[in-house]
């Protein structure tokens, strides 16, 4: 049975590949891993299915000389394109070595392809957020009257963070702020995950707002701020979120979902200062209105007091004069009133005296009446007399002593009229 040695097989493969790939070709792939050694750049390229399943894999290299040429031509776009997780379009030559196997040698890159893929992903993210009604949600968050307690998400070494902090704290108005940094990468493959982690760490009850800032950078560095999960999280934050991502032209999806998007970190600081200044001006205007209203009310009250004082003087004088007049009238009428009262009392006294005289026992006896006593006490009731009782009858002239032989009741008081009651 005929067989090939491994070297013969690999040599045959090399010839076949060289024959079929005589010119460089353009391919699209994702950079799964990136490494550098001795100035050369080594890449692991992959392709995944729609279900995120790995369906192809190859190794590629960008030699140091070609890397220097590309850097001179593409400048900062090169670093933005050549990063892990990025979709890239590259021109490669197929190289196969009997010992080292297949290797794709990178001859050129097309940054426009990567930008196009990112833009497509960006638009898909926007449509998803629109479908979830999240594009305007954070913008509807009410702003506190004063924004003073600031949660800042940024890289602690970022120039943008330093600019923001200095501009905010060294303000001309003397406003005080409490800023706490939640450190996170703001570019690179780990940026979105770290930004999400920082957002989850913030205790929203202890802050007035959230600020996300970074310095300038390449256009592709902004891709971390287009991530769907990051934008969903920002849209749903219970605090207003302000962005100052430091790019004058491009707008990220994060800018769209934030409460307000400013171009630079210092612009965010200016926004916060102006917001607080507006509130201070409102307070000053309110204080001025209160002072004006107070002054006006004081003038009105003083005028009313003067009028009341004048009215009081006039009323007091009038009342005093009226009182004097009443006293004079009473003084004039008092003697007549006293005399009339005395006459009335004298008449009553005379009438009482006449009654007393009329009821005097002597006058009663003069009219033919008599008074009977028993045991020295006036006798009022015949039932108190028994037969044989000694009675004393007083007349106008003299006293009669008698002994009871019986008694008889008055006809008006006893129906037994005319009947004697002898006992």
URSULBEL-V339717 format. One record per run of one state. SS is the DSSP state (hx for helix, st for strand, lp for the rest). FROM is the first residue (numbers start at 1). LEN is the number of residues. If there is no record, write none. Layout:
BEGIN
ss->SS from->FROM len->LEN
ss->SS from->FROM len->LEN
END
This chain:
BEGIN
ss->lp from->1 len->5
ss->hx from->6 len->15
ss->lp from->21 len->4
ss->st from->25 len->13
ss->lp from->38 len->2
ss->st from->40 len->9
ss->lp from->49 len->5
ss->st from->54 len->9
ss->lp from->63 len->1
ss->hx from->64 len->11
ss->lp from->75 len->1
ss->hx from->76 len->6
ss->lp from->82 len->5
ss->st from->87 len->11
ss->lp from->98 len->3
ss->st from->101 len->9
ss->lp from->110 len->1
ss->hx from->111 len->21
ss->lp from->132 len->6
ss->hx from->138 len->3
ss->lp from->141 len->8
ss->st from->149 len->6
ss->lp from->155 len->4
ss->hx from->159 len->11
ss->lp from->170 len->8
ss->st from->178 len->6
ss->lp from->184 len->7
ss->hx from->191 len->11
ss->lp from->202 len->2
ss->hx from->204 len->3
ss->lp from->207 len->2
ss->st from->209 len->5
ss->lp from->214 len->5
ss->hx from->219 len->8
ss->lp from->227 len->1
ss->hx from->228 len->8
ss->lp from->236 len->4
ss->st from->240 len->5
ss->lp from->245 len->8
ss->hx from->253 len->5
ss->lp from->258 len->2
ss->st from->260 len->3
ss->lp from->263 len->2
ss->hx from->265 len->94
ss->lp from->359 len->2
ss->hx from->361 len->6
ss->lp from->367 len->4
ss->st from->371 len->4
ss->lp from->375 len->2
ss->st from->377 len->2
ss->lp from->379 len->3
ss->hx from->382 len->3
ss->lp from->385 len->5
ss->st from->390 len->5
ss->lp from->395 len->4
ss->st from->399 len->5
ss->lp from->404 len->3
ss->st from->407 len->2
ss->lp from->409 len->11
ss->st from->420 len->2
ss->lp from->422 len->2
END
